[in-house]
């Protein structure tokens, strides 16, 4: 049985452009980040948009594909061949990419990206950005649970 947040009585502010999604807050707008901090305190999570540029997102996807192909063995898994995607096996629960940490340079750089650190600083109550520490671990891949035709 599929349940939505509305079905279980949790009302969340929705994205004004697409009500299927929860409201997000723009990392480029200091006032929006202040509102994000309030949202975080009220609901326990927050979605921050525009942290990474389209080019950074593209580089991140490429890095993830590279890691998957290297760890899966590209002879049977290829990003270019969706028929091979079912052969991907995560290294544990929840779609983790590997057992140990993943130190691909692009993925490591993402953890120290300036807009990310600035947004986290505001969300933490305005803590000095030099005091924001970022851990590094792995990435997770979630396969689609529904195919829309």
N, C-alpha and C positions, 0 to 999 in steps of 0.2 A: 504494500500500500504506500503510495507516495503522499507525503505530508508536506505542506508548505508551512512557513512560519505563521501565516494567517490561520491555518487550520488548528494550530496548537495555542493560539491566543497571544502570540507575540507580535506586537505592531511595531514595525520599524519604518523610519522615514525612507521613502523610495526615491530613486533617481528621477528627477523631473523629465528627463528625456526618454527613459524606458522604465516603466514601473515594475518590470520583472526583476529589477536589480535594486539593491539597497543604495542609499545615498552614498556618494563618494565625495572626497574633498580634494581640492586642487593644490598640489605641492608648490605651485608657483605663486600662490596667493596667501600671504601671511594671515589675513583675516579668516580665510577658509581653514587654515591649519589650526587657528585658535578654536574655531567651531568644531574641528575634528577632535581636539583634545576633550572638549565637553562631551561629544558623542562617545568617545572612548570610555570616559568615566561613567556614562550612563548605561552603555550597552556592553562594554567589555571587549569590543573589537572596533576596528575602523578600517575603511578602504580609502587609500590615498592614491589619487590619480596623477599622471604626468610626472612620475618620479624618474622614469627612464625615457629617453628619446626613442622614436621609432627605430633609429639606427642601433641604439643600444639593445633594444628588444630583439632586433634581427640578429645581432651578434650573439646574444644570449641563447636564442633558439639554436643557432648554428653550433655553439659550444656544447649544448646539451645533446644534439644529434651526434656530434663527434664522440662524446663520452659514451653514449649508448652503443654506437657502432664499434668503438674500440673494445668495450667490455662484453658485447654480445658476439662479436666475431662477424665482421661485415660479409662473410661468405654466405650467411643465412639471414642477415638482417640488413636492410637498406632503407634509408630515409626516402629514397626515390621509388620504392616498391611497396605500396601499402599491403600487398599480399603477404609480405614478410613480417609485418608488425605484430602479428599474433605470436610470433616466436620470441618476442621480447619477454624476458622474465626479470622482474625486479628482484632485488636482493633482500627481500624481506617483506614485511607488511607495508601497506599504504603506498606502494609504488616507489619506494626509495631506489635511487639509481645505482647504489653500490653499498657495500658494507662499511667501508671506511670513508673518511672525508675525501672530497673531490677538490683538487687544487688546480683546476683548469684556470688559466690566467684571467679569462673574461669573467668567470663566475666569482673569483676572488675579488676582482676589481669592483664588481657590483656591490659588494658588501661595504665598500668605502666610498661609494658614489656620493658626490656633494649634496644633491637634492635629497637623497635618502637620509644622510646624516642630519641635514637641516630639519627635515620633517620629524625625525625621531627626537631631536632636541626639543622641538616645540611640544610634541606629544608627551614628553617627560617633564613638562612644566617649565620649559625654558632653560634647562640645564646647558651649561657651556658646551659647545659642540666638541671641544677637545676632550671632554669627559665621556662622550658617547663611544661605547665599545661595541664592536660587532663580532659575533661569533661566526665561525665558518664550519659548515658541515657538508651536506649533500644537497641534492635537489630531488624533487618528487615529480613523477609523471602520472597524471590521472588520465586514463583512457576515457573516451566518451561513454556515457551511460545511456545515451539516447541518440538515435540517428534521426534527424529531421529530413524529410524528403521533399 
